[in-house]
Amino acid sequence: MLNKDRHCLEAILEAIERIEEYTADFDNPDDFNEDHRNFDACMMNFIVIGEMVEKLSLDFKSNYSAIDWKNIKGFRN
């Protein structure tokens, strides 16, 4: 695995962990939606995930072609 790919994957995992942390205390979507700070923080981490997916090498994405990389990247939009 290329060092660049490893860095991207680590950034994706960190973003996922942050999203889980920022959403853990909410009992329902409405409360989460009204908490602008945590909501915005989660949205930024979805952007990070999309950006990191875009930076993964074509070889890496080809090796894991069962993953819908295009939709993951597109989710940030």
C-alpha positions in Angstrom: 0.0 0.0 0.0 1.3 3.4 -0.9 2.0 5.8 2.0 -0.4 8.3 0.4 -3.2 5.8 0.5 -2.4 4.9 4.1 -2.6 8.6 5.0 -5.9 9.0 3.2 -7.4 5.9 4.9 -6.2 7.1 8.3 -7.8 10.5 7.7 -11.1 8.8 6.7 -11.1 6.7 9.8 -10.4 9.7 12.0 -13.3 11.6 10.3 -15.6 8.7 10.9 -14.6 8.5 14.6 -15.3 12.2 14.9 -18.7 11.9 13.4 -19.5 9.1 15.8 -18.3 11.2 18.7 -20.2 14.3 17.7 -23.5 12.3 17.2 -23.3 10.0 20.2 -25.3 12.0 22.7 -28.3 12.7 20.4 -31.5 10.8 20.9 -33.1 11.9 17.7 -32.3 13.6 14.4 -34.2 16.8 15.3 -32.0 17.5 18.3 -28.9 16.9 16.2 -30.1 19.2 13.5 -30.7 22.0 16.0 -27.2 21.7 17.4 -25.5 23.8 14.8 -22.0 23.2 16.1 -22.1 19.4 16.1 -24.1 19.3 12.8 -21.6 21.6 11.0 -18.7 19.6 12.4 -20.1 16.4 11.1 -20.8 17.9 7.7 -17.1 19.1 7.5 -16.0 15.5 8.3 -18.1 14.2 5.5 -16.3 16.6 3.2 -13.0 15.3 4.5 -14.1 11.8 3.7 -15.0 12.7 0.2 -11.7 14.6 -0.3 -9.6 11.7 1.0 -11.5 9.2 -1.2 -10.6 11.4 -4.2 -6.9 11.4 -3.3 -6.7 7.6 -3.0 -4.7 6.1 -5.9 -6.5 4.5 -8.8 -4.7 1.2 -8.0 -6.0 1.1 -4.5 -9.6 1.9 -5.6 -9.3 -0.8 -8.3 -8.2 -3.4 -5.8 -11.3 -2.6 -3.8 -13.7 -2.1 -6.7 -16.7 -3.5 -4.7 -16.7 -0.2 -2.8 -18.7 2.5 -4.4 -16.0 5.2 -4.4 -17.8 7.5 -6.7 -20.9 7.8 -4.4 -18.7 8.2 -1.3 -16.9 11.0 -3.0 -20.1 12.5 -4.3 -21.8 12.4 -0.8 -19.7 15.5 0.2 -21.6 17.5 -2.4 
